Amino acid sequence: MTFMPKAIFFTPNSSSHPGETLQDKLEELGIGPKEFAVRADKPEKTITAILNGESAITPDMAIQFERVLGISANFWLQRQANHDESIARDKEALKLSDAIPWMKSFPVAEMIDLKWIPNVKSDLEKAAALLEFFGIASFNAWGSYYLGQKLKVAFRISLAGTKQPEAISAWLRRGELLANELSAPDYDKNSFEKILPDLKKIMARHPKNFEKKIQAKALEAGVKVVYSTCLPKAPINGATRWIGDNPVIQLSGRFKRNDIFWFTFFHEAGHIIKHGKKDIFLEDVDYSEKDLQKEKEADEFAVKWTLSHEEFNEIIKHPELTDDMIIDFAQRFGTHPAMIIGRLQHTEKIGFNEGTEFLVKISLN
């Protein structure tokens, strides 16, 4: 399911003050403001203010008007509510124009192409659609949430130190929306550890529907895995965080290589198993020394499950590796040949143009 917030169009939607209707009715009945004030047991200045659109009809007034005019209190209250909403929306439209510069700092065109937000045209509509995408009332609220850490329970790091907090926040929000669409049992660490061998087998085979198999298997342990493509200025491979009672792994498929994808997946899985519920791990963030250590631990976890140091050392004992040897090592170690090629390239044992026939191109929406 693709999340598509409804478009908001700020067109004039004026609703006249109920005082105008009251004026028309009094003229029809031949009753002046003073007489009506006496009949309704209200000060004349109050009635005059209503007739001039300067004061609102309250619930008790509506009941008194009903008795005098025979027009239901609900009618007067609904007219007042419509007018008040119209005024509020007009004011909001004016305030929304202040959000246009904020909106322009986001990759809105790409978000529209990806159908993350509706295909609206005007800047005002784009600003409104972006606010609804984030589920916030104003661009100030976005700053409080993503930069000011006003809700540390929900979002425990600030993006203020990142180069492109707008694009990164949009990517994270997309992951949050996708995660909310998935139903999962409560997270169980033991269950997640038990299915890691199954996930490794999926990696080794890398079937065409690998992303669905990962998602289904991880859900058994209460882990939500979601996929969202990179946005411009948000070059992120993956992220890990908790949403409610479930950990969420969000993957972008950046570089479109299966070896990088799988290393990232097991890196994020390592964060879930080794680190706390209060942590959120994301690239392009200035981490403390303690958090950098956690990143190293997650890397080591990924190494263990994709191609261990011992396995790799055995491979590089051979000065020349044939294609058949790469395939044989992959089968022996229960991994994918691309994981071997990727490690050889990363350690500069071979060039980045070598062994590419073993890499599988992937594309995630």
Residue pairs with C-beta under 8 A, 6 or more apart in sequence:
1 181
2 115
3 116
3 174
3 177
3 178
3 181
4 115
4 117
4 118
5 117
5 118
5 129
5 132
5 133
6 118
6 132
7 118
7 120
7 125
7 128
7 129
8 125
8 128
8 129
8 132
9 120
9 125
9 128
10 89
10 92
10 93
10 96
10 124
10 125
10 128
12 90
13 86
13 89
14 86
14 90
15 79
15 82
15 83
15 85
15 86
16 83
17 50
17 53
17 83
18 50
18 57
18 76
18 79
18 80
18 83
19 50
19 51
19 52
19 53
19 55
19 57
20 53
21 79
22 50
22 51
22 65
23 51
25 69
25 71
26 32
26 33
26 36
29 69
31 39
33 44
33 47
33 48
33 51
34 44
36 47
36 68
37 43
37 44
37 46
37 47
39 68
40 47
40 61
40 64
40 65
40 68
41 64
42 61
42 64
46 55
49 55
50 56
50 57
50 61
56 80
56 84
57 65
57 76
57 77
57 79
57 80
59 73
59 77
61 76
62 73
62 74
62 76
62 77
62 80
63 73
65 71
65 73
65 76
66 72
66 73
66 76
93 124
95 138
96 124
96 127
96 128
96 131
97 124
97 127
98 139
99 127
99 130
99 131
99 138
99 139
100 123
100 124
100 127
102 127
102 139
102 142
103 123
103 126
103 127
103 130
103 139
104 123
105 166
106 130
106 166
106 167
106 170
107 166
107 167
107 170
107 231
107 232
107 233
107 234
108 117
108 126
108 130
110 231
110 232
111 117
111 130
111 133
111 170
111 231
112 118
112 119
112 120
114 229
114 365
116 133
116 170
116 174
117 126
117 129
117 130
117 132
117 133
118 129
120 126
120 128
120 129
127 139
131 137
131 138
131 139
131 142
133 170
133 173
134 142
134 145
134 169
134 170
134 173
136 142
136 145
142 169
144 150
144 151
145 151
145 154
145 155
146 155
146 158
146 159
146 165
146 169
147 158
147 159
147 160
147 165
148 158
148 160
149 155
149 156
149 157
149 158
155 280
156 241
156 278
156 279
156 280
157 280
157 282
157 285
159 165
159 168
159 169
159 285
161 285
161 286
162 168
162 284
162 285
163 233
163 284
164 233
164 234
164 284
166 233
167 231
167 232
167 233
167 234
168 234
168 236
168 282
168 284
170 231
170 234
171 228
171 230
171 231
171 234
171 236
171 250
171 252
172 239
172 241
172 250
172 282
174 228
175 226
175 228
175 239
175 248
175 250
176 243
176 248
178 226
178 227
178 228
178 250
179 224
179 226
179 243
179 246
179 248
179 250
180 243
182 215
182 219
182 224
182 226
184 219
184 222
184 223
184 224
184 246
185 219
185 220
185 222
186 222
186 245
186 246
187 221
187 222
187 223
187 245
187 246
187 247
188 221
188 222
189 273
191 220
191 221
191 222
192 218
192 221
192 222
192 223
192 269
192 272
192 273
193 273
194 221
195 217
195 218
195 220
195 221
196 269
196 305
198 217
199 214
199 217
199 218
199 265
199 266
199 269
199 305
200 305
200 306
200 334
200 335
201 334
202 210
202 213
202 214
202 217
203 210
203 262
203 265
203 306
203 335
203 336
203 339
204 330
204 334
204 335
204 336
205 336
206 258
206 262
206 336
206 338
206 360
207 213
210 362
211 227
211 364
214 225
214 265
215 224
215 225
215 226
218 224
218 225
218 249
219 225
222 245
222 246
222 247
223 246
223 247
223 248
223 249
223 269
223 272
224 243
224 246
224 247
224 248
224 249
225 248
225 249
225 251
225 265
226 248
226 249
226 250
226 251
227 250
227 251
227 252
227 253
227 364
227 365
228 250
228 251
228 252
228 364
228 365
229 252
229 253
229 364
229 365
230 236
230 252
230 253
230 254
234 284
235 254
235 283
235 284
236 252
236 254
236 282
236 283
236 284
237 251
237 252
237 254
237 255
237 260
237 264
237 283
238 249
238 250
238 251
238 252
238 264
238 265
238 267
238 268
238 283
239 249
239 250
239 268
239 280
239 281
239 282
239 283
240 247
240 248
240 249
240 250
240 268
240 271
240 272
240 279
240 280
240 281
241 247
241 248
241 250
241 279
241 280
241 281
241 282
242 248
242 277
242 278
242 280
247 272
247 277
249 265
249 268
249 269
249 272
251 261
251 264
251 265
251 268
251 364
252 364
253 261
253 362
253 363
253 364
254 260
256 361
256 362
256 363
257 338
257 342
257 359
257 360
257 361
257 362
258 336
258 338
258 359
258 360
258 361
258 362
259 306
259 336
259 338
259 339
259 341
259 342
259 343
259 359
260 342
261 362
262 306
262 336
262 338
262 339
263 302
263 306
263 339
263 342
264 302
266 301
266 302
266 304
266 305
266 306
267 298
267 299
267 301
267 302
268 281
268 298
269 301
269 302
269 305
270 297
270 298
270 299
270 300
270 301
270 302
271 279
271 281
271 294
271 298
273 301
274 294
274 297
274 298
274 301
275 281
275 294
275 297
275 298
279 291
279 294
281 291
281 294
281 295
281 298
287 295
303 309
306 335
306 339
307 333
307 335
307 339
307 340
307 343
308 333
311 329
311 333
311 335
312 340
312 343
312 347
314 329
315 321
315 329
315 340
315 344
316 344
316 349
318 325
321 344
323 357
323 358
326 337
326 340
326 341
326 355
326 358
327 337
329 337
329 340
330 336
330 337
330 339
330 340
336 358
336 360
337 358
338 358
338 359
338 360
340 355
340 358
341 350
341 354
341 355
341 356
341 358
341 359
342 359
344 350
344 354
344 355
345 351
345 352
345 354
345 355
